[in-house]
Amino acid sequence: MKSLAAAMILGLALAALGGLTGQSSAAEPDTLRLSLPECEHMALEQGEEMKQAQEDYATARAAYVQARSQALPQLNLSTGYTRQIDSAFRRSTEGGFSPFEPDTLASLEARVRALEDALPTSGLAGLAGLFSSTSFGSKNTWTATLSLSQKVFEGSSIWNSIAASKHAMRAAELIHKDREAETTLQVREAYLDALLAERGVQIAEFALAQADNQLKRVSLRREVEDASEFELLQAQVQRDNLIPAVLQAQSIQEVAALELARLINLPAGTPMVLTTPMLDDAAVPVEPAFVDTTGLVALALEASGVTALEEVLEARKLAIGIAASGKWPSLVLFADYSRQAFPSDLLPAADDWLKDVRAGFVLNWNLFDGLRTRGLVQESKARTAQAKYSLQQTRELIGQGVRRSQWDLHRAAADLHARAQTVSLARRAYELASLRYDEGASDLLEVSDARIALQLAQMFEAQARHDTFVALARLERLTGRPLLSAAIPAEGNR
């Protein structure tokens, strides 16, 4: 009887699981087989979180390029054309100072008198003729100017801006690495949650199969009047009470699969098969202290997240010098090379261009700005203090997080060590309870209690394995040490 019952239970379980697997492969040929490393890669390559971190780094690098440009010379080229439609100077010169035109056929006395009459305005007439070839009197003006300028001194803002933006760029790079670690942790937790939910469905369905098999056995005994009607009803109630648990486990599995699909950017409802056997019996050792966690706090304080805040603090300190640069004068050197042409026609000839070269410096000192610089300095000091306190708080939180994860790891490992033995005992107890019922030495309540105990033991063991891997993942995220990466089992045939 014992061998027959065990064979029936095993056959029903394999049929249920095999039916699910066969249906998935036949009806859904596009089912994705995903290992944990593949999910991590998909999230890092396609996730919006990582794309946002990349854009943040690109923004910080662009700010660094802009800050560095202040220390480099500026070279500008400008060209232009002006058409003089009307000019007050032209009207005054043309109306009152016409050019001198002597009468060569007149007598000497008349020519001398005409010359004496034109003498008082000859200078203005000549000036008008001279201005006719400049921007005042010319109808067409062409200009081309090449300007070179170089900031020499502007307090300490130039070099402090470059140094601060460099620290900010370094912080953005470290934040990008920190987001990679955070995204990896989220994917790993979601993957483990999905595996745990899948294991929960398997355990619930297996318990339902056991109860259904028990009902069939009681029905057979009832047909030969070896069992009472009460026992049959009791078996039916026990079987039906397990159906909501199966539905709940399936709902939890669907939610876990949706979260994993969201993190790796797969459409909702995409069929997936998780191939990394992290919750299998041989996936992780069951010894309570199988991972060396010494020195993890010091290692976590050197991780990218803390270093990024240190870079931000350095940038804030330099920002104080940038704000204080308003107290000092600014000195700029410049040089201009220009060409100008004032042709009588629209387009200038080659010999119409005139050269103009200038060089000099500009010194600007804002002696009073309404206490604006003082306010900027105070604001920068306050932001620096905020960055300092934020760094201190982060160090404290990371230290506590590492210690808490260490305790969680040791607790989960110790729990797993105990649960692994409990499952073996619960399985043996259920077999004995089934055998005792077949021999008439017990009732269905004892079988039900043994089955529930086995189901709980299996679930608690899976939960302990889940918690162990989650603790390893969190410690790896905080410290950068490959604790979970070294413990991840190879892809299995699932």
VENURMO-V408300 format. One line per field, one symbol per residue. ss: DSSP state (h for helix, s for strand, l for the rest). phi: phi as a letter, one per 20 degrees, with the letter a starting at -180 (. if undefined). burial: # if it has 16 or more other ideal C-beta (glycine too) atoms within 10 Angstrom, else .. Layout:
ss: ???
phi: ???
burial: ???
This chain:
ss: lhhhhhhhhhhhhhhhhhhhhhhhhhhllllssslhhhhhhhhhhhlhhhhhhhhhhhhhhhhhhhhhhllllssssssssssllllhhhhhhhhhlllllllllllhhhhhhhhhhhhllhhhhhhhhhhllllllllsssssssssssssssllhhhhhhhhhhhhhhhhhhhhhhhhhhhhhhhhhhhhhhhhhhhhhhhhhhhhhhhhhhhhhhhhhhhlllllhhhhhhhhhhhhhlhhhhhhhhhhhhhhhhhhhhhllllllllssslslllllllllllllllllllhhhhhlllhhhhhhhhhhhhhhhhhhhhhhhhllssssssssssssllllllllhhhsssssssssssslllllllhhhhhhhhhhhhhhhhhhhhhhhhhhhhhhhhhhhhhhhhhhhhhhhhhhhhhhhhhhhhhhhhhhhlllllhhhhhhhhhhhhhhhhhhhhhhhhhhhhhhhhhhhhlllhhhhhlllslll
phi: .ffffffffffffffffffffffffeecfefeecefgfffffffedffffffffffffffffffffffffedfdcccccaccdefbbffffffffdceffcfefeffffffffffffeffdfffffffffffdcffdefdcdcbcddccbfdbbmdfffffffffffffffffffffffffffffffffffffffffffffffffffffffffffffffffffelecefffffffffffffefgfffffffffffffffffffdmdgfnffccedeefdffdfbgdffcecedfmffffffdfffffffffffffffffffffffffdfdccebbcccccbcffefeeefeeedebccbrbcdccefbdmmfffffffffffffffffffffffffffgfffffffffffffffffffffffffffffffffffffffenebdffffffffffffffffffffffgffffffffffffdnffffgfeffffded
burial: ....#..##..##..#...............#.###..##.###..#..#..#..##..##.##..#...................#..#..#...#....................#......#..#..##...########.#.....#..##############################################################.##..#.....#...##.##..##..#..##..##.##..######.##.#...#.#.######...##.#....#.#..##..##.########################...#.#...#.######....#...##...................#..##..##.##..#...#..##..##.##..##.###.######.#..##..#..#######.##...#.#.###.################################.##..##..#...
